[in-house]
Every structure is written in structure tokens, then in C-alpha cells.
Amino acid sequence: MNKLPFYVDLNKIDVLKELNTANHHIGELKGILKLLPNPGIVLSLINLSESKDSSAIENIITTYDEIFKVIVSKASTGGKPKEVINYKLAIDHGLMIMRQKGFMSTNMLVEIQNVIEPNKGGIRKLPGTVIINDRTNEVVHTPPQNETEIRDLMHNLELFINQNEDYDPLIQMALIHFQFESIHPFYDGNGRTGRILNILYLVLKEKMSEPVLYLSKYIMENKEQYYVLLKKCNENIEYIKDFVMYILKGISETSINTINLILRINQSIELTKENMKKRLPDIYRYEMVLHLFSHMYTKNEFFREDLKISRATATKYLKLLENEGFIVSEQLGKEVIYKNVQLLNLVKE
């Protein structure tokens, strides 16, 4: 297996054009985040949406309803919603340790993978791992099988991540992603760990100020092409240019989609604020709007703690908000939960 850096000339006109377009769109996304009054709301929603999409690539299919019900009920149940929530926790954990240390390491990736798949952490020690196209059952790539070789390649990748600056960080990210997935160092969770590595690298290189650009939806929608390119590049590294182009197009497409989502969420917040002022002037507080858009699903406990009000007042306010159509209530076991339907619909689009 080839080690990084790959000695393939990527300074080609078509690559540089695609790179310029990707940098333009990611720059727009970075800029729009700075203009938001409450970027934390958008970040939380996009992170959860990424967690759902990235898990779906691995055939961990669940719904926003299922995910949020687990979060709100604080249920300790396992299953697919829990796996999605673990992925979001892994993003948060990875960002924290990367910012603390200022670099990326194999040990940090092991930590991230262990959050995604608890009790399945650590570098592979036994042979038998292959990458399979889950639609055709074709073996796309057989990664290194020997632990010593895997660790050697991961050390090489670690050096490349932290020291190499041959290309723009967007091209570097594509090369890093290809190499990590080709090594496939873990028994499980490689795809999800690799996609977290993507965004952490962009934050590390200051292409993004916050972890808000995720390629999972793009990869899921173009999964067959992803498998073809992974296979071709491992057979002949000269094809790496095609893989880089694929990733750069994904960055542009995802940046545009994320910008549009952010604008729709912000517009919805402002519209809700104005409508609440008109229809519920006696109880209106901007913090109430922010709460509804921060949680999507809430309950009396969360609502009263956020707004610092009594249980009785929270019950009264939630009833008024439901009567005016701002939220919809639902019985979940012994609890009543409240859903911000318009926000849920925005994220589902």
C-alpha cells in the first residue's frame, strides 16, 4: 500500500478550478456563521443531522423522532438512535481534544472511534477485514491485515496530517480521507471516524471556525461512485486525482446546501419571534424562541430550567404555545414532550 505523500501531480487546471470553486463556497459558509446571532443552535442541529446521515451510510437507519425521543427522555436504551447519539458525542469529544492539543494523532482517532463504538476500540490485531460494497457485496478493497503494518501506516498518516503542506487543505483533506479509509484501522466505525477526521482537519487548518461542513449526505447520495474511486485508487494511485475531484465537488455541494439550511433556520427563528410577539405578547421572551429552536423536542423540565421559571408557569406557557401552534405535544411514557414541527420539517428537507 502506498504511503503519503503520493507523488502524483495534482496541480492540474481542472483540479485547481474545482479547488477554487470549493474554497469560494466554504468561505461563504464560514462567513455566514459569523453573521448568525446564535450559531450554537445551527451547529447543534447540523451536527445531529450529520450524525444521522453518517450512520445511515453504515446502514444504521433511524429517524429524527426516534433520536430526539431518546435524548428528551434520557433513555438508557441502546439501538440505532443511541448509535447516532454516540456519533454526535464523538464529534464533540474529537473537537475538544483536537483544540486542546492543536494536532491530530492516532491515539485521538482511537478515542473518537471508542466513543462511536464503545468496547470495540483499538487498532485491529486480527486479519479478516475487507471493505464491501453493501449493494453488490463486491469486495472493494482489502486493507492491511497486519497490526504492525497498520500502525506504521497510521504513523505515516499522522505525520502527513500535522506536517505536510504540499497542497491546499481541501486537497490535503481528500488525500487524508482516502488514506484513512484505505488503512481501515479499526474493526468497526472506520467510515464514521474518517468522516469526523474530515471536519476536524478543516477546523485544525482554519478552513472552518466550527465543525459545520459534513460530507456524509453527499457520500451517501454518491455512494457507488465513492466505492468505484476507492477501488481504482487502491489499484493505481494515479487515479487519486479523480478521488480529489469527487471530494472537492462534495465540499462545494455540501457548503451550498448547508448555507441554504442555515438561512432557512434563521428565517424561521425570526418569523417565530415576530409571530410570538403578536400572538402571545404577555409571555413573549426571545429566550423562549431560542429554547424551541435549540431543542426541537422539549419538556417541562428543560423549558423551566432554561427560562428559570416555576413548573406551574412552564406548564401554563407550554399550553399557550401549543394552543397558538408553535409546538405540538405528544405523550412519551409518563411524560409529555413538545415538538417544534417547523424546525423538524426544515432539518428533514
C-alpha positions, 0 to 999 in steps of 0.5 A: 500500500502506498504511503503519503505523500503520493507523488502524483501531480495534482496541480492540474487546471481542472483540479485547481478550478474545482479547488477554487470553486470549493474554497469560494463556497466554504468561505461563504459558509464560514462567513455566514456563521459569523453573521448568525446571532446564535450559531450554537443552535445551527451547529447543534442541529447540523451536527445531529443531522450529520450524525444521522446521515453518517450512520445511515451510510453504515446502514444504521437507519433511524429517524429524527423522532426516534433520536430526539425521543431518546435524548428528551427522555434520557433513555438508557436504551441502546439501538440505532438512535443511541448509535447516532447519539454516540456519533454526535458525542464523538464529534464533540469529544474529537473537537475538544481534544483536537483544540486542546492539543492543536494536532491530530494523532492516532491515539485521538482517532482511537478515542473518537472511534471508542466513543462511536463504538464503545468496547470495540476500540483499538487498532485491529490485531486480527486479519479478516477485514475487507471493505464491501460494497453493501449493494453488490457485496463486491469486495472493494478493497482489502486493507492491511491485515497486519497490526504492525503494518497498520500502525506504521501506516497510521504513523505515516498518516499522522505525520502527513496530517500535522506536517505536510503542506504540499497542497491546499487543505481541501486537497490535503483533506481528500488525500487524508480521507482516502488514506484513512479509509484505505488503512481501515484501522479499526474493526468497526466505525472506520467510515464514521471516524474518517468522516469526523477526521474530515471536519476536524482537519478543516477546523485544525487548518482554519478552513472552518471556525466550527465543525459545520461542513459534513460530507456524509449526505453527499457520500451517501447520495454518491455512494457507488461512485465513492466505492468505484474511486476507492477501488481504482485508487487502491489499484493505481494511485494515479487515479487519486486525482479523480478521488480529489475531484469527487471530494472537492465537488462534495465540499462545494455541494455540501457548503451550498446546501448547508448555507441554504439550511442555515438561512432557512433556520434563521428565517424561521427563528425570526418569523417565530419571534415576530409571530410570538410577539403578536400572538402571545405578547404577555409571555413573549421572551426571545429566550423562549424562541431560542429554547424551541429552536435549540431543542426541537423536542422539549419538556417541562423540565428543560423549558423551566430550567432554561427560562428559570421559571416555576413548573406551574408557569412552564406548564401554563406557557407550554399550553399557550404555545401549543394552543397558538401552534408553535409546538405540538405535544405528544405523550412519551411514557409518563411524560409529555414532550413538545415538538417544534414541527417547523424546525423538524420539517426544515432539518428533514428537507 
